[in-house]
Amino acid sequence: EAQGGGNPPVAAFSGSPTSGDAPLTVNFTDQSSNSPTSWSWDFGDGATSTAQNPRHQYSSAGTYTVELTASNSYGSDTETKVDYITVTEPGAAPVANFSGSPTSGDAPLTVNFTDQSSNNPTSWSWDFGDGATSTAQNPGHQYSSAGTYTVELTASNSYGSDTETKVDYITVTEPAQDAMHVSSIDVWRQSWWFFRRGAARITIVDQNNNPVSGATVYGNFTGPTSASRSGSTDSYGRVTLYSGYTWGASGEWCFEVTNVTKSGWTYDSAANDVTKACESGNVFKISKEEMFAGEEPPKVNRLFQNYPNPFNPVTRIGFALSENSHVNLSIYNVKGELVTTLVDRNLESGIHNFEWNARGVSSGVYFYRIRTEGFVQTRKMVLMR
C-alpha cells in the first residue's frame, strides 16, 4: 500500500501575520494531512506559488482570500480562507502642532495648552520654557515669573515623532502696580485774632488722574514757621495740613511733599505735577520734559502747572497727550470770560509747551483750561505786575 494509506490530502494551512500595514509580508505554513506532494497557492492578489511553505508580500492595502490546493498521487483537496489577510495603509508619524491661551498677561499667568497635532499621536512631551515639563495631551501650566518663554511640543506614535517649537510664544509681565503722585498743592494762610498759620491742601491722584483715598502724605512747612506734618487723603484724594500759629507772619508759607505712602501702591514722585508750592504759587525743581523723559507717548493726558507762577508778563503752559487729539487751550479771567485761545488744532501725542505773553493784561488770577475728546482739566495762575 502506498504512503498515506492511498488517501488524497486534506488541505489546511496558516499564515502569520494575518494583518498589518502595507507592505505586509506573510509566512504561510502548509498543515495539510495525508502527505501531499505538491502545493498550489493563490494569495488573492493575483500572485501564486508552488512552494510548500511560501513567503508572500502584500504591497497594497486590501482584504485578501487565500487558497491552497494540496495534491498527491491519490487526488487533491483545496482549503479556502475568505478575507484571511487584511492589509492597511501604512501609518504616519505625527505632525506636531499646538496652541496656548492666553499667550500674554501678568504673572502669575496660567496658560491652557491644546494639542493640535495630526496623525493620531499617542504620547506627548511638553517643554514650557521655564524648566517645567508635562506629558499630558492638553496641559495647563502656570508661569510664576515675568519673562518671554519658548514652548516646545514633541508628539509621538508608533511610526515616529515630530517637534513643534514656538519661539517667544508666551510673554509674562510684572503685575501692574498702582501708582500715585501729587496733582496739586494749594497754600494759603489762616488768621485768628493776631495769630497766623499756614495751610496746605494736597491732592493725590493715580496714573489715570483718579483721586486716591487713604494715602498718607508727608511734608514740611517753611516760612514764618516751620513744621513737619502728615495726614491721610479723603475720598477726593485731598488732605489739608497746617503749620503752627505765630504772632504776625513775615514772609510767605511754603509746603513741600516729601513722601506719599499707601499699602500696595507706589509713589511716583517723577510724575508729580508739583512737589512744592507757596502762597504765591507752585515751585518747580525740574522741567516737565525732564519728568517725562523716555515716556513716549505719555501714558495719560495731563495739564501741567504753568511756569513761572506767579509770572510777569510771560509764562509757559505745558501738557501731555497720550494720543493724537484735537486740542483747545484757552485762558479765562475770574469771571469765566475768555481772555485768549492759545491752541485750537490737532496735535500729535507727546509733550507740548506754549507761551502766553500777558502784556497789556491786568494783574490778577487767571485760569487756563485744556479740552480734548474725553479730557478736560483746568488750573490757576497768577499774573503779578
SEPALO-955952 format. One record per atom (N, C-alpha, C): x, y, z; residue in three letters. Coordinates in steps of 0.05 Angstrom, whole numbers, plus 5000, padded with zeros to 4 digits. Layout:
SEPALO-955952
XYZALA ...
end
This chain:
SEPALO-955952
501749765000GLU 500050005000GLU 501850255000GLU 501050454984ALA 502550704982ALA 502450865007ALA 504551045012GLN 504551215036GLN 502051385036GLN 500951435060GLY 498551585063GLY 496051415061GLY 496451165060GLY 494050985060GLY 492351015036GLY 493551115014GLY 492051134989GLY 490051354989GLY 490251545008ASN 488251755010ASN 489352015000ASN 487652174987PRO 488552434978PRO 488952625002PRO 490352844999PRO 490853025021PRO 488253165031PRO 488353245056VAL 486353435066VAL 487753695070VAL 487153895053ALA 488654145053ALA 488154305078ALA 490254425089ALA 489954615112ALA 492554785113ALA 492255035123PHE 494655205125PHE 494155425145PHE 496255565151SER 496055805168SER 497956015157SER 497456275165GLY 499256495156GLY 499856675180GLY 502156795180SER 502856975202SER 504757195191SER 504057445197PRO 501557535210PRO 499257545190PRO 496857575200THR 494557585182THR 493557875178THR 494858075191SER 494058355186SER 496458525192SER 496358765180GLY 498558965185GLY 498559165162GLY 500359365165ASP 500559575145ASP 502159475121ASP 501459585098ALA 502959525073ALA 505659665074ALA 507759545063PRO 507759275052PRO 507859065075PRO 506158855073LEU 505958655094LEU 506958385083LEU 508958275097THR 510058015089THR 508857795107THR 507657595095VAL 506257375109VAL 507757115104VAL 508356975125ASN 509456705123ASN 507256495124ASN 506856345103PHE 504756145101PHE 506055865108PHE 504455705123THR 505355435131THR 503355225123THR 504255035108ASP 502454815099ASP 501954635124ASP 499454575129GLN 498554405151GLN 496854175141GLN 497054115115SER 495453915103SER 496153635113SER 494253455114SER 494753175122SER 494852995097SER 495652745102ASN 495752535081ASN 497952595060ASN 500052715070SER 502552735055SER 502252835026SER 501453095023PRO 501353204996PRO 504253214984PRO 504353194959THR 506953214945THR 507253454928THR 505053604925SER 505153864910SER 503154054922SER 503754314918TRP 502054524930TRP 501654744910TRP 499354854910SER 498655074893SER 497255294909SER 498655514912TRP 497655734929TRP 496655964911TRP 494356074920ASP 493356324908ASP 493056524930ASP 494656734929PHE 494656914952PHE 492457134951PHE 490957134931GLY 488657314930GLY 489257584918GLY 491757644912ASP 492457904900ASP 493557864872ASP 493057614860GLY 494057554833GLY 496557394833GLY 497857374856ALA 500357224858ALA 499856934866ALA 501656754858THR 501356464864THR 504056364872THR 504056114882SER 506555974889SER 506055674890SER 508255524885THR 508055234887THR 509855124909THR 510955314925ALA 512555224948ALA 510755114970ALA 511954934987GLN 510254825008GLN 509655035030GLN 511655195037ASN 511355395058ASN 512355665047ASN 510855795031PRO 511856035017PRO 511656285035PRO 513156485027ARG 513056755040ARG 512056945018ARG 510157105025HIS 509057285005HIS 508757565016HIS 509357765000GLN 509058045008GLN 506658174994GLN 504858285010TYR 502558435000TYR 503358724999TYR 503358844976SER 504359124973SER 502159334975SER 499659244973SER 497459444973SER 495459374995SER 494159585005ALA 492159555025ALA 489759405013ALA 488459235029GLY 486159085020GLY 485658845037GLY 483558695031THR 482858445045THR 483058215025THR 484558015032TYR 485257805012TYR 484357535022TYR 483157385002THR 482457105006THR 484656924996THR 485556735013VAL 487856565007VAL 486856285002VAL 487956144982GLU 487055874975GLU 489555694971GLU 489355454983LEU 491555254980LEU 490254994969LEU 491454894947THR 490754634936THR 493054444941THR 492654244957ALA 494654044964ALA 494053784948ALA 496053664936SER 495653424919SER 497653204925SER 496852954919ASN 498752734917ASN 497652544895ASN 498852304893SER 498052134871SER 495252024873SER 494052064897TYR 491251964901TYR 489152174897TYR 490052424893GLY 488052634889GLY 488952894901GLY 487053074904SER 487753344914SER 485453454931SER 486053664946ASP 483953794963ASP 484654094964ASP 482654264967THR 483054554968THR 481954664994THR 483554835007GLU 482654995031GLU 482555285023GLU 480255405027THR 479855685021THR 479255845046THR 480856055052LYS 480256225075LYS 479556505065LYS 476956565068VAL 475856815057VAL 476757045074VAL 477657265061ASP 478457505075ASP 480357445098ASP 482357275092TYR 484157185112TYR 486357385119TYR 487157535099ILE 489357725104ILE 488258015101ILE 488758185120THR 487858465119THR 490358635120THR 490658795099VAL 492858975096VAL 491859265097VAL 492959425114THR 492059705117THR 494159895106THR 493260145101GLU 495160345092GLU 497260395114GLU 499660445105PRO 501760485126PRO 501160735143PRO 501660725169GLY 501260955186GLY 503461165182GLY 502961405194ALA 504861625191ALA 505561735219ALA 507861845221ALA 508661975246ALA 507062235249ALA 506662325273PRO 505062565278PRO 506462815265PRO 504763015259VAL 505763275253VAL 504963455277VAL 506963535293ALA 506363665318ALA 505363945314ALA 503364025330ASN 502364295330ASN 500864345356ASN 500664595364PHE 499264655389PHE 498564945390PHE 496865015409SER 496165295415SER 496065325445SER 496365575454GLY 496165645482GLY 494365885486GLY 492965895508SER 491266125514SER 491166175544SER 491666425552PRO 492566655536PRO 495566625531PRO 496666785513THR 499466775507THR 500967015520THR 499567185534SER 500867405548SER 499167495572SER 500467615592GLY 498967715615GLY 500867755638GLY 499767855660ASP 501367905684ASP 501867645699ASP 504267635712ALA 504867405729ALA 503267425755ALA 502467185766PRO 502666915755PRO 500666875733PRO 501566765710LEU 499866725687LEU 499466425682LEU 496866335682THR 496266055676THR 495466035646THR 496865865632VAL 496365825603VAL 495265545599VAL 493065515584ASN 491965255577ASN 492965185549ASN 494464965547PHE 495564885521PHE 493764665509PHE 493464675483THR 491764485469THR 493364355447THR 493464085447ASP 494863935426ASP 493263945400ASP 494464025379GLN 493164045352GLN 494663875332GLN 496163675341SER 497763505324SER 495963325307SER 496963265283SER 495463085265SER 496762805266SER 495462605253ASN 496362335250ASN 496462185277ASN 494562255295ASN 493962095319ASN 496362035336ASN 497562235348PRO 499762175367PRO 498662025391PRO 500361865403THR 499561715427THR 501061805452THR 503161975448SER 504562085472SER 505462365465SER 505762525487TRP 506462805484TRP 508662875504TRP 510363045496SER 512463145514SER 512663455511SER 511963595532TRP 511863885532TRP 514264005547TRP 515464215536ASP 517464375550ASP 516464665549ASP 515764765573PHE 514465025575PHE 516465265574PHE 518965205574GLY 520965425571GLY 521865545597GLY 520665465619ASP 521465575645ASP 522665355663ASP 523365125651GLY 524464895666GLY 522364685672GLY 519864745668ALA 517664555674ALA 516964395648ALA 516064145653THR 515263975630THR 512563835637THR 511463695617SER 508963545621SER 508763335600SER 507363115606THR 506762905587THR 503762885581THR 502263075592ALA 499363075587ALA 498863165558ALA 496563095547GLN 495863175520GLN 495263475519GLN 493563565538ASN 492763845539ASN 493263955566ASN 495664025572PRO 496364115600PRO 495664405605PRO 495364475630GLY 495364755639GLY 497864805654GLY 499065045650HIS 501565105664HIS 501565385673HIS 502565435697GLN 502765705709GLN 505565805708GLN 505866035695TYR 508466175695TYR 508466375718TYR 510366335736SER 510366505760SER 512066755758SER 513866765738SER 515666995736SER 515367125709SER 515967385709ALA 515867545685ALA 518067445666ALA 517467445640GLY 519467355620GLY 518167285594GLY 519767215575THR 518767115549THR 519666825546THR 517766645540TYR 518366365541TYR 517866225514TYR 519666045506THR 519465885483THR 518265615491THR 516165535477VAL 514765285484VAL 515165075462VAL 515564825470GLU 516264605452GLU 514464365458GLU 513264255437LEU 511664005439LEU 512863795421LEU 513463555432THR 514163325416THR 511863125417THR 510663065394ALA 508362875392ALA 509462625379ALA 508662385390SER 509762135380SER 507561925377SER 507961735359ASN 506461485358ASN 508261265348ASN 507261035342SER 508960805335SER 510460845309SER 509761055293TYR 511161095268TYR 513361315270TYR 513461445293GLY 515561645296GLY 514561885313GLY 516062105311SER 515362335327SER 516062595312SER 514962815321ASP 515463075309ASP 515363285331ASP 516963495327THR 517063705347THR 516263975335THR 514564115349GLU 513764385342GLU 514864575364GLU 516464785355THR 517664975373THR 516565255366THR 515365385386LYS 514465655382LYS 516165845399LYS 517865995385VAL 519766165399VAL 518466415410VAL 519166475436ASP 517966715449ASP 514966715448ASP 513766485452TYR 510866455448TYR 509266575471TYR 510266555495ILE 508866645519ILE 510366885531ILE 508967105535THR 510067345547THR 508767405573THR 510267405595VAL 509267445622VAL 510467705632VAL 508767885641THR 509568145650THR 509168165680THR 510668355692GLU 510268405721GLU 507468525724GLU 506168455746PRO 503468565750PRO 503668875753PRO 501769005740ALA 501869295741ALA 501369395769ALA 503069575778GLN 502769685805GLN 501169945803GLN 499469985824ASP 498170235826ASP 500170455834ASP 500170665818ALA 502070885824ALA 500471145829ALA 501671305846MET 500371555854MET 502371785853MET 501372025850HIS 503072265850HIS 501472505860HIS 502972725864VAL 501672975873VAL 500573115849VAL 497973175850SER 496673315828SER 496773625833SER 496373705858SER 496373995863SER 496974045893SER 498074275898ILE 498474375925ILE 497574665926ILE 495674725943ASP 494774995947ASP 495575085975ASP 496975315976VAL 497875416002VAL 496675686007VAL 495675726031TRP 494575986039TRP 495076026069TRP 494176246080ARG 494476296109ARG 491776336122ARG 491676266147GLN 489276296163GLN 489876486186GLN 487876636195SER 488176836216SER 486276776239SER 487276826264TRP 485676816288TRP 486677026307TRP 485077236309TRP 485977476324TRP 488577576310TRP 490777596325PHE 493277686314PHE 495077456306PHE 494077216307PHE 495676986301PHE 495276896272PHE 497276786260ARG 497176686233ARG 498376406232ARG 497376256213ARG 498575986207ARG 498275926178ARG 500075756168GLY 499975666141GLY 498175416137GLY 496875406115ALA 495175176108ALA 495875076080ALA 495874816077ALA 496574696051ALA 494574466045ALA 493274486022ARG 491574266013ARG 492974125990ARG 493473865995ILE 494873695976ILE 492973495963ILE 493073465937THR 491273275923THR 492973055911THR 492272805916ILE 493772575906ILE 491972425886ILE 493072365863VAL 491572215842VAL 493271985833VAL 491871795819ASP 493271565808ASP 494271625780ASP 495271415766GLN 496471455740GLN 494371535719GLN 491771495726ASN 489671575708ASN 488271835717ASN 489571975735ASN 488472225746ASN 485972185763ASN 485571955774ASN 483271905792ASN 484271955821ASN 482572065838PRO 483472125865PRO 484071865880PRO 486171885898VAL 486971655914VAL 486371725943VAL 484571565955SER 483871595983SER 485671426000SER 485871496026GLY 487371336045GLY 490371336041GLY 491471536026ALA 494371566023ALA 495371756044ALA 497571696056THR 498771866077THR 500872046064THR 500472306067VAL 502172506055VAL 503972616077VAL 506572626071TYR 508572736090TYR 509872986076TYR 510273186093GLY 511573426081GLY 512373626103GLY 513573846093ASN 514674046111ASN 513674326104ASN 512874476124PHE 512374756121PHE 514874916126PHE 515275126110THR 517475316115THR 516275596112THR 517575796123GLY 516576066122GLY 516576196149GLY 514476336156PRO 514276466183PRO 514676256205PRO 513676016201THR 514175796219THR 514775546203THR 516375366215SER 517075116201SER 515774886217SER 514974676202ALA 513774446216ALA 513674216196ALA 513973976207SER 513573726192SER 510773626198SER 509273556177ARG 506473466181ARG 505873226163ARG 503873076171SER 502872856154SER 499872826159SER 498572706139GLY 495672666141GLY 494672476119GLY 492272386122SER 491172186103SER 489072316085SER 489172246059THR 487372366040THR 484572256043THR 482572426035ASP 479772346036ASP 478872226010ASP 476272186006SER 475272055982SER 475772215957SER 476472475960TYR 477072645937TYR 480072655932TYR 481572495948GLY 484472495945GLY 485872735958GLY 484472875975ARG 485473115987ARG 486073096017ARG 488073236026VAL 488673266054VAL 489573546059VAL 488673666081THR 489473936088THR 491173926113THR 493574046112LEU 495474046134LEU 495974336143LEU 496774366168TYR 497074636179TYR 499774666193TYR 500974906191SER 503274966207SER 502375056235SER 504275116252GLY 503575236277GLY 502875526275GLY 501375626295TYR 500675916295TYR 503176076303TYR 503176326293THR 505276516301THR 504176786303THR 505376956320TRP 504577236323TRP 505777396300TRP 503977486283GLY 504977616259GLY 505977406239GLY 506677496216ALA 507677296196ALA 509277446175ALA 511877446178SER 513677566158SER 514377366137SER 513977436112GLY 514477246090GLY 512077066084GLY 512476886066GLU 510276706058GLU 510776416066GLU 508676276071TRP 508875996077TRP 509175836051TRP 510775626053CYS 511075436031CYS 510775156043CYS 509974966026PHE 509674686035PHE 510874516013PHE 512574316022GLU 513774126003GLU 513073846012GLU 512173685993VAL 511573395998VAL 514173245997VAL 514673086018THR 517072926020THR 516572626014THR 514072536019ASN 513472256013ASN 510472216014ASN 509572015999VAL 506771935999VAL 506671626001VAL 505271516020THR 505171226023THR 502271126024THR 501970876014LYS 499470736016LYS 500170436010LYS 499170256026SER 499769976024SER 499069875996SER 500969745983GLY 500569635956GLY 500869835934GLY 501470085940TRP 501770295920TRP 504670395918TRP 505370505895THR 507970625891THR 507670935888THR 509371075902TYR 509371365899TYR 511271445877TYR 510071545855ASP 511671615831ASP 512171915832ASP 514171995847SER 514672275851SER 515472415824SER 516572265805ALA 517372385780ALA 514872485764ALA 512572365771ALA 510072445756ALA 508672675770ALA 509772775792ASN 508472995806ASN 508073235787ASN 505673355788ASP 505173605775ASP 506473835790ASP 506773795816VAL 508173995833VAL 508973845858VAL 511373905868THR 512273785893THR 512373995916THR 512774245908LYS 512974455928LYS 511374695918LYS 509874825937ALA 508275055930ALA 508375255953ALA 508175505946CYS 508075725965CYS 505475875962CYS 505076065979GLU 502576225977GLU 502476365950GLU 504776435939SER 504876575913SER 504576385889SER 504676125894GLY 504375935872GLY 506275705874GLY 506275535853ASN 507875295853ASN 510875345848ASN 512475165858VAL 515375185854VAL 516174925840VAL 517674955818PHE 518574715803PHE 521574695805PHE 522574455810LYS 525474405811LYS 526474305784LYS 524874155769ILE 525774055743ILE 523474105723ILE 524174105698SER 522174155678SER 520473905673SER 518073955661LYS 516373735654LYS 517573555633LYS 519273675616GLU 520573505596GLU 522373305609GLU 523773385630GLU 525573205645GLU 523972995660GLU 521673085671MET 520072895686MET 519072665668MET 518472735643PHE 517172535626PHE 519172425605PHE 521772455610ALA 523772355592ALA 523472055588ALA 523471975563GLY 523271685557GLY 520371575556GLY 518471745564GLU 515671655564GLU 514371745538GLU 514571575517GLU 513671645490GLU 511671435481GLU 509071495477PRO 507971755486PRO 507271745515PRO 506471975528PRO 505671965556PRO 503371765560PRO 503271645583LYS 501171445589LYS 498471565592LYS 498271815601VAL 495671945606VAL 495872235597VAL 493472355593ASN 493272635587ASN 493672785613ASN 495073015612ARG 495573165636ARG 496273455629ARG 495073635645LEU 495673925642LEU 497573995665LEU 499874115658PHE 501874185678PHE 501274465689PHE 502374515713GLN 502274775724GLN 504074965708GLN 503175205702ASN 504775395687ASN 507375465702ASN 509375555687TYR 511875625699TYR 513075855684TYR 514076065697PRO 513776105726PRO 510976185735PRO 510476165760ASN 507976245771ASN 508376335800ASN 507776575807PRO 506776805791PRO 508776875769PRO 507777035749PHE 509377105726PHE 508877395718PHE 510677505702ASN 510377775692ASN 512377825670ASN 511477855645PRO 508777805635PRO 508477545621PRO 510777385619VAL 510777145603VAL 510876895620VAL 509176695614THR 509276435627THR 509076215607THR 509875975615ARG 509775745597ARG 507675545607ARG 506075455589ILE 503975255596ILE 504574995581ILE 504774775595GLY 505374525582GLY 503274315588GLY 503074115570PHE 501173895574PHE 502173645560PHE 501173425568ALA 501873165557ALA 499473035543ALA 499872935519LEU 497672805504LEU 498472505501LEU 496672325509SER 497272045506SER 496771945477SER 495272105461GLU 494672025434GLU 494172275417GLU 494272245391ASN 493672475374ASN 490872585380ASN 490572845383SER 488072955392SER 487673235381SER 485173325379HIS 484573605374HIS 484573745401HIS 486173955404VAL 486674085430VAL 485674365429VAL 484174445450ASN 483574725454ASN 484674805481ASN 486575005481LEU 487775105505LEU 487075405507LEU 485475475526SER 484475755529SER 484975855557SER 484976125559ILE 485376265584ILE 482976435591ILE 482176425616TYR 479776565625TYR 480376735650TYR 478876945654ASN 479177105678ASN 477376995700ASN 477477115724VAL 475977005746VAL 472977015742VAL 471977175722LYS 469177185716LYS 468376965697LYS 470376815687GLY 469776605668GLY 469676705639GLY 470576955635GLU 470677065608GLU 473176985594GLU 472876915568LEU 475176835552LEU 477077075548LEU 479677025555VAL 481677235551VAL 483077185524VAL 483976935519THR 485276865494THR 485276565491THR 485576475466THR 485876195460THR 488676155449THR 490275985462LEU 492975935454LEU 493175715433LEU 491475515434VAL 491575285416VAL 488675205409VAL 488175145383ASP 485675035375ASP 486074885349ASP 487474655351ARG 488174495327ARG 488974215336ARG 489374045316ASN 490273775320ASN 493273765328ASN 493973605348LEU 496673575357LEU 497273285360LEU 499873215355GLU 500672935359GLU 501072875389GLU 501172615395SER 501672535423SER 504472625431SER 504772675457GLY 507372765467GLY 507072995486GLY 509373125492ILE 509473365510ILE 509473615493ILE 507673805500HIS 507474055485HIS 507674285504HIS 508874505495ASN 509174745511ASN 508474995495ASN 506975175507PHE 506275425494PHE 506675655513PHE 507475885502GLU 507876115519GLU 505476305517GLU 504876435540TRP 502876645540TRP 504276905548TRP 504177095531ASN 505177365537ASN 502877535545ASN 502777595571ALA 500477745582ALA 500878045581ALA 502578145563ARG 502978435561ARG 500378575555ARG 499678775570GLY 497178915567GLY 494878805582GLY 495278585596VAL 493178455612VAL 493578535641VAL 491378585655SER 491478675683SER 492478455701SER 493778535724SER 494578345744SER 492078205755SER 492577955765GLY 490377815778GLY 490677515774GLY 488577375782VAL 488377085779VAL 487077015753VAL 488276825739TYR 487176725713TYR 487076425714TYR 485476315697PHE 485176025695PHE 485675935666PHE 487075725663TYR 487575615636TYR 486475335635TYR 485075275613ARG 483675015610ARG 484374875584ARG 484774615586ILE 485274455563ILE 482874275558ILE 482074255533ARG 479874075525ARG 480773905502ARG 480473635505THR 480673445483THR 478273265485THR 478073085466GLU 475872895467GLU 476072725492GLU 474272745511GLY 474272585534GLY 476072685557GLY 477272925554PHE 479073015575PHE 478873325577PHE 478373415602VAL 478373705608VAL 479773735635VAL 481573935636GLN 482874005661GLN 483474305662GLN 483174415686THR 483474705690THR 485474755712THR 487174955709ARG 489075035730ARG 489075335733ARG 490075425756LYS 490075705763LYS 492975825761LYS 493176075753MET 495676205752MET 495376495760MET 497576625768VAL 497476905779VAL 499277075763VAL 498177295752LEU 499677495738LEU 500177725758LEU 502677785764MET 503377995783MET 505178205769MET 504178455768ARG 505678675756ARG 507678785776ARG 
end
